């Protein structure tokens, strides 16, 4: 279980939120909504262990965690706004690099299978600079499939995806939750997954 107790966040002299408490259990996706500037990305980065909350405690499986804690690195796959790709590398090379940064060492066959899963197999040898934004985002989806982590933290995961890409994301998320994984997603667009597995948190 992922738990947050009395979290607070500030930007400069502005208070984004305070006294924020919630929990996310295995098999559930917490969907975070709110107007721009309310602190959705700030919250996700704190949960992923990439920044320190202004106040409050984050626990994973009952253990209080701090930024960059080993337990978080082993558990979390974070997908931010940017695709984080190198334009000169191919789709295959970018995915291999992203996997290595996460501490994984997939085989070439595993990398190709992950790209096939997100319908990028025919594009695997193309440099990222020639890919459409939606195709670049699909490389990030392939990373989620390739780097197995219990907790997916997704910042606007539907951005730039077409209907097929959105359906791919929904199917992957459904399978992840059905397998006992957890997710926290900040999004303005609905996620077409099993509604019984969705919890909501509004920062408005």
N, C-alpha and C positions, 0 to 999 in steps of 0.2 A: 504493500500500500504506500502511496505517496500522500504525505500530509503537509499542510501549511497551517501555521497558527499565528494569528495577529501580524501578518505581513504588512509592511508599509513601504512605499516608494516615493521618492521625490525627484524632481527635475529642477535643478537650480533652487529657487525659493518656493516652487510650486509643489503642493502635495498631490500626487497622482492618486493614491489610495492609501488607506490605513485600516487596521483591524480586520484584515482579510484572512478568513479561515475556511478551509475546505479539505476534503480528502478524495482521493481517486483510488479505487481498488482494481485488482486484476480484472480484465475483461471489459473495462469501461473507458470511454473517451470523454474527457471533459472539454466542452466547447466554450471558449472564452469569447465574449462579444463586448463591444463598446465602441464609442465614437473614436475617431482619430485623436491621438494625444491623451487618451485615458490611461495608458500604461500597459497595454496588452503585450507588446514586445518586451518591455521591461520585466514584466512578470514571467514570461516564458524564459528569458535569459537567466533569471534568478533560479527558476526551477531546474534548468539545465546545468546549473553550477557554473555559469559563465560570468556572473556578477553577484554582488552581495546585496541583499535587501537592506533598506534603511532600518528596518526593525523586524522582529519576528523570527520564527524558526521553521525550517524545512526538514522533514524527516522522510527517510526511505526505509521501509520495513522496520520502523520504530527507532532507527538510528538518526540522530541529528547530523546534518551534513553541511559542510561549508563549500564555497566555490572550489572547483577542480578536485574535489574529494575522489579518491580512487573508486569508491562504491558508485558514484555518479558516472564516472567515465566508463565503467563496465556496464552500466544499465541504460544509459541515455543515447539515443540518436536524435540530434537536433538538426532541423531543416529550417534555415532562416529565409529572409526575403530573397537574398541573392543566390544565384545558382552556384557560385563559388567555383567556376570552371576556368581553366586556362585556354584561351582561344586557339593557341597554336597546337594543342594536343587533340587527339581524336577522342571520340566518345568513349572508346574502349580505354584509352590511356587515362582520360580524366576519371573514369570510374575506378580504375585500378589505383590511382593516386588518392582518391577520396577514401577508398577502403583501407589503404595503408595508413592514412592519417588517423583512422579510427582503430588502428591496431590489428586489422584483419589482414590475412594473406591468402586471398582467394586464388584458385587456379584460373588459367585462361578460359577453361571450359565454364567455370562458375560465372565469370564475368560476362561471357557471351550469353549464357542462359539468363542472367539478370537483365541484360539488354533486350533479349528476345521477349522476356516477360512484359516489358513496357513498350513493345512494338518498335524498338530502335535497332533491331538486328541489321536491317539493310543499311543503316546509317553508322554502323560501329566504326568504320574506318575514315569517316569524314571529320575534318577539324571542327571544333566546337564553334568557330567563328561563322561557319556557313549554316548552322542550325537555327531554326526558328526558336523564339523564346519558349514556346510550349515544348519543343523537343529538348531544349536545354533543361527545362524543369523535369522532364522524364528521366534524365540521367540521375537527378536527385531521388526520384522514386526507385530507380534501380538500386541506388545505394541502400535505401531502406530494406530492400529485399535481400541484398548481399551481406550487409553488416547486421547481424542479428542482435537486437537490443530489446530489452523488456519494455522500455518507456520511450515512445516516440513523442517528441515535442516539435510541433509543426506551426510555423508562422505563415499565415495566409497560404496554405498549401495549394489552393485551387487557382491562384493567380497565374494567368497566361495559359492555363490548360484548356483545351477544347473539350467537347462533350465526351469524346472517346478517352481523353486523358483523365477527365474527372471521374469517369466510370472505372478506369484502371485504379485510380487512387482509392475510390470507395471499396472496390473489391479487395485490394491489399489491406486496407484498414480493417474491414470486416474479418478477414482471415487472421490478422494480427490479434484482434480482440478475442476472437473465438479460440485462439490458441493460448489465451491467458495473458496476453500483453496488455499494456496500458497506453493511453495517449492523452496529451493535452494539446489542443489546437485552437489557435486564434484565427477566426475567419469571419468574413462578412457574408460568405456564401454558405448555404446549407450543405452538409455532408450527407450523401445518400447512403447511409449505413443503417443497420438494424437499430431502430429507435429505442429498443429496450437496453441498448448498450451506451446510450448517450446521456450525459449529465450536462447541465448548463450553468454558466457563471457569467453574469453581466457586470461590467465595471462602470456602467452608467449610473 
